[in-house]
Amino acid sequence: MKTEATVKPAEGKLGILIVGNGAVATTFMTGVLMVRKGLAKPIGAMTQYDRIRVGRGEQRRYVRYADIVPLARLEDIEFGCWDVYPQNAYQAAVYADVLKRDDIEPVREELERIVPMPAAFDRNYAKRLDGDNVKWAEGEGQTSNVKHQKPMPTRWQMVEMLRQDIRQFKEDKGVSRVVVLWAASTEIFVPVDMQYHGTLEALEAAMKCDDREHVAPSMCYAYAALAEGCPFVMGAPNTTVDIPAMWQLAERTQMPIAGKDFKTGQTLVKSGFAPIISTRCLALEGWFSTNILGNRDGLVLDEPQNFRTKEVSKLSTLETILKADEQPDLYTDYCHQVRINYYPPRNDNKESWDSVDIRGWMGYPMQVKINFLCRDSILAAPVCLDLCLLIDLAQRAGRYGIQRFLSFFLKSPMHDYTQGEEAVNHLFRQHTMLKNAIREMGGYEPDEEID
């Protein structure tokens, strides 16, 4: 039975401010602009193609998301971005070399108008990047460790500068709502430390003390977004919003947050194939995953400290699907390893190999080999669109805090680990969570159970 939905309509323009103007961001922006002109199809976007059953029995229908809930239209999106390099979105798209020139030129003018604002950047968090389109502080202070050795702003100054950027973008573009999306590089690993990350007051104090060890630049973006009434999506495996302090800020500002790390290639396959093993009650001996990638993301991940952040994200997938405590005969002490290798000739064309060792009847060994030749940004772009449209929907529906229904799109879904909660990594359960949330926001009964 359908009830009256309480979601606010998607009135006015939706601003999407992207941290990063690299391969993922420019592929996303170019694709949206081309689709708006009828020159491309948004293939891979769940919000544009997926159909959900609503109603039961004779009232059962299978309809697209926009027929259930008021999604923002692609025609109403305005883009902006921050980046450490000053090239506009057209120049960056050409440099990224993901899309053919024929798929960029028709929207060249629109892309050229998207000029990145200076980034809040600390080179210690991404040592392989050396751009000079960064924010800097007047007067004395520690240097930024980038070109010209200008003084770096304190973490709190970064927050204030980013908040001003958001306000200026709203005014310049005439948008009524803004979503902030991280599509920049992976930062070095920042372990959760409750002394600094446990409460909002502690995090704010660390920012004001310019604690550069415990406060990553991405945390400044997230804080600024939430403080300005903007939902925030973390598309990298950075700690950022995966801390109690940010959950408290999201609660206080009543803003939705989601993260972390776009689920695009190898982990998408893993979260879909691991349920086959568990459902069929096969045993797992080991799962070895390796990748080669040659784009800027691969360059950054070639730094061991940055790779550690990605490794933690990618390793988390299996442990909540293949559980030793539930099936000790099948999933005790399996070996799970992940590797990423920077290989420039491939650029954005990532290749992953998975070697899966399983056991069947009477313990006899078998193997599964998966070789996925994918295009990293081509897979990530529709995920960006879906996350932005759906978190904007969540905000208009009055949802705030961690948006667990967006786990389908994310490699290491956020969850309240302080209360012993486990992340849901099982792809098909994630899809059920997504469908139920869309139904509920549309006034329908969220009628699929998650076993």
Secondary structure by P-SEA (a helix, b strand, c coil): ccccccccccccbbbbbbccccaaaaaaaaaaaaaaaccccccccccccbbbbccccccbbbbcccccccccccccbbbbbcccccccaaaaaaaaccccccccccaaaaaaacccccccccccccccccccccccccccccccccccccccccaaaaaaaaaaaaaaaaaaacccbbbbbccccccccccccccccccaaaaaaaaaacccccccaaaaaaaaaaaabbbbbbcccccccccaaaaaaaaaacbbbbbccccccaaaaaaaaaaaaaaacccccbbbbbbccccaaaaaaccaaaaaaaaaaaacccccccccccccccccbbbbbbbbbbbcccccbbbbbbbbbbbcccbbbbbbbbbbbccaaaaaaaaaaaaaaaaaaaaaaccccccccccccccccccccccbbbbbccaaaaaaaaaaaaaaaaccccccccc
